[in-house]
Amino acid sequence: MLFGLAGLAVSALAQTSLVMVVDTSAVMPEARIEGRRVLDGLHADLGAALARRLGRPVQMLALPRKRIAQALQSGEADLVCDYQSAWLPGPFAWSRAFIPDQTVLVTAAATPAPAGLAAVAGQPVGTVLGYAYPEVAAALGSGLVRDDAPDAVANLRKLELGRVPHVVTGRRLLDYQRRVGSFKLALHPPLVVAEVLGQCGLSPRSGVTLKALNAAIQGMVAEGELGRILGKYR
């Protein structure tokens, strides 16, 4: 009898979904979102891979950025990925850093190329509403003049239309948008602002332990699965 009950408990645990929350402002290659559904992209692939290694079905949940911390704290979601602990204060456990990207400053070829980040002080810089840019803020201080867009594609669009002379964006997103032909503006070589290694933040109410999450990540890295996922979006 006890053995049967234990077996049912293990079975129920295995069927508990791994709920991964995604910011509704995410765009491809990070995510393709319709309503609250995440249909495609890097986040969907990461969520599916992690859930499979943790022995759970995956559920992707798109929420506004301001609701992500609340969803994790309440247990509505298990984790958020491709974040850093500095971007999301709260009682969350953070995985090893494993998702590489670069933060870059992009300038249209028709605009004089800045000699460095300090050269854009006092000029409008395209940014995304709600996003933190700690390296840019540290370098420019009060000289950082943010011009916020609702998402990263809209940010690049402002550069195409000449509404801002520079934008800060992710290298992965920039390269993907250029590869699929959605962004064709001639640019100066992007200025690397920071090397980024994204992490996964884990809810304190999750049934997944940090040790199990890191083991799943280690398996993805060691077996080349992470490289294959990232390769889809280069």
Residue pairs with C-beta under 8 A, 6 or more apart in sequence:
13 207
14 55
14 56
15 56
15 57
16 56
16 207
17 51
17 56
17 57
17 58
17 59
18 47
18 50
18 51
18 54
18 56
18 57
18 58
18 59
18 78
18 79
18 208
19 59
19 60
19 61
19 76
19 77
19 78
19 79
20 43
20 46
20 47
20 50
20 51
20 58
20 59
20 60
20 61
20 77
20 78
20 79
20 80
20 81
21 61
21 62
21 63
21 68
21 71
21 72
21 76
21 77
21 79
21 80
22 30
22 31
22 33
22 38
22 43
22 60
22 61
22 62
22 63
22 80
23 62
23 63
23 64
23 65
23 68
24 33
24 36
24 62
24 63
24 64
24 65
25 64
25 65
25 128
25 129
25 130
25 150
25 151
25 152
26 33
26 41
26 43
26 62
26 151
27 151
27 152
27 153
27 173
28 40
28 41
28 176
28 177
28 180
28 233
29 41
29 42
29 172
29 173
29 176
29 232
29 233
30 41
30 42
30 43
30 82
30 173
31 38
31 39
31 40
31 41
31 42
31 43
31 44
31 62
32 38
32 39
32 40
32 41
33 39
33 62
35 62
36 61
36 62
36 63
37 60
37 62
38 44
38 47
38 60
38 61
38 62
41 233
42 82
42 172
42 229
42 230
42 232
42 233
43 60
43 81
43 82
44 60
45 229
45 232
46 81
46 82
46 99
46 229
47 58
47 60
47 81
48 58
49 216
49 220
49 225
49 226
49 229
50 58
50 79
50 81
50 200
50 213
50 216
50 217
50 220
51 57
51 58
52 58
53 215
53 216
53 219
53 220
54 208
54 212
54 213
54 216
56 208
61 71
61 76
61 77
63 71
63 77
65 130
66 130
68 77
68 80
68 88
69 88
69 89
69 90
70 76
71 77
72 78
72 79
72 80
72 90
72 92
72 201
72 202
72 203
72 204
73 90
73 91
73 203
73 204
73 205
74 205
75 203
75 205
75 206
77 203
78 202
78 203
78 206
78 207
78 208
79 200
79 201
79 202
79 203
79 206
79 208
79 213
80 88
80 200
80 201
81 99
81 198
81 199
81 200
81 201
82 99
82 101
82 198
82 199
82 200
83 198
83 199
83 200
83 201
84 97
84 196
84 197
84 198
84 199
85 92
85 94
85 199
85 201
86 132
86 134
87 132
88 201
90 201
91 204
92 201
92 202
92 203
92 204
93 201
93 202
93 204
93 210
94 199
94 200
94 201
94 202
95 199
95 200
95 201
95 202
95 210
95 213
95 214
95 217
96 199
96 214
96 217
96 218
97 197
97 198
97 199
98 197
98 198
98 199
98 217
98 220
98 221
98 226
99 197
99 198
99 199
99 226
99 230
100 195
100 196
100 197
100 198
100 230
101 170
101 171
101 172
101 196
101 197
101 198
102 170
102 171
102 172
102 192
102 193
102 194
102 195
102 196
103 133
103 135
103 136
103 168
103 169
103 170
103 171
103 192
103 193
103 194
103 196
104 168
104 169
104 170
104 171
104 174
104 190
104 191
104 192
104 193
105 114
105 117
105 120
105 125
105 136
105 166
105 167
105 168
105 190
105 191
105 193
106 156
106 159
106 166
106 167
106 168
106 169
106 174
106 187
106 188
106 190
106 191
107 113
107 114
107 165
107 166
107 187
107 188
107 191
108 159
108 162
108 165
108 185
108 186
108 187
108 188
109 185
109 186
109 187
109 188
110 186
111 165
111 166
111 188
113 188
113 189
114 120
114 166
114 191
116 191
117 136
117 139
117 140
117 191
117 193
118 139
118 140
118 143
120 140
120 165
120 166
121 140
121 143
121 144
122 143
122 145
123 145
123 165
123 166
124 145
124 146
124 147
124 164
124 165
124 166
125 136
125 144
125 145
125 146
125 147
125 164
125 166
125 167
125 168
126 147
126 149
126 155
126 156
126 158
126 159
126 163
126 164
126 166
126 167
126 168
126 169
127 133
127 146
127 147
127 148
127 149
127 155
127 167
127 168
128 148
128 149
128 150
128 151
128 152
128 155
129 148
129 149
129 150
133 144
133 168
133 193
135 193
135 194
136 144
136 168
136 193
137 144
139 193
147 158
147 163
147 164
149 155
149 157
149 158
152 169
152 170
152 173
153 177
153 182
155 167
155 169
156 167
156 169
156 174
156 177
156 183
156 185
158 164
158 167
159 166
159 167
159 185
160 183
160 184
160 185
168 193
170 196
171 190
171 192
172 230
172 233
172 234
174 183
174 190
175 234
176 233
176 234
177 183
178 184
179 234
200 213
200 217
202 208
202 210
202 213
217 226
219 225
220 226
220 229
